[in-house]
């Protein structure tokens, strides 16, 4: 499912019949922006039943260039991380 399909799915909800496509798009954009900014700041975003978005640090490590076989140093970096919630895990 892509962004456009997500917005269409939101619009199919009977309780949200009064929301326009533009409003649904704005809600999705705002949600994503808030999650990104909050995690970037270092805080977690926990959505009960869905999961938690966090900021994770990946340590520096040695790797191998696949084309030459040469060992290379990979720098440490910070990345976003998602942990699914218990209810979501139990669905599968």
Secondary structure as the mmCIF struct_conf table of DSSP 4:
data_model
#
loop_
_struct_conf.conf_type_id
_struct_conf.id
_struct_conf.beg_label_comp_id
_struct_conf.beg_label_asym_id
_struct_conf.beg_label_seq_id
_struct_conf.end_label_comp_id
_struct_conf.end_label_asym_id
_struct_conf.end_label_seq_id
HELX_RH_AL_P HELX_RH_AL_P1 UNK A 3 UNK A 11
TURN_TY1_P TURN_TY1_P1 UNK A 12 UNK A 12
HELX_RH_3T_P HELX_RH_3T_P1 UNK A 14 UNK A 16
TURN_TY1_P TURN_TY1_P2 UNK A 17 UNK A 18
HELX_RH_AL_P HELX_RH_AL_P2 UNK A 21 UNK A 41
TURN_TY1_P TURN_TY1_P3 UNK A 42 UNK A 42
STRN STRN1 UNK A 45 UNK A 47
TURN_TY1_P TURN_TY1_P4 UNK A 48 UNK A 50
STRN STRN2 UNK A 51 UNK A 58
HELX_LH_PP_P HELX_LH_PP_P1 UNK A 59 UNK A 60
STRN STRN3 UNK A 61 UNK A 64
TURN_TY1_P TURN_TY1_P5 UNK A 66 UNK A 68
STRN STRN4 UNK A 71 UNK A 74
HELX_LH_PP_P HELX_LH_PP_P2 UNK A 75 UNK A 76
STRN STRN5 UNK A 77 UNK A 84
HELX_RH_AL_P HELX_RH_AL_P3 UNK A 86 UNK A 90
TURN_TY1_P TURN_TY1_P6 UNK A 91 UNK A 91
#
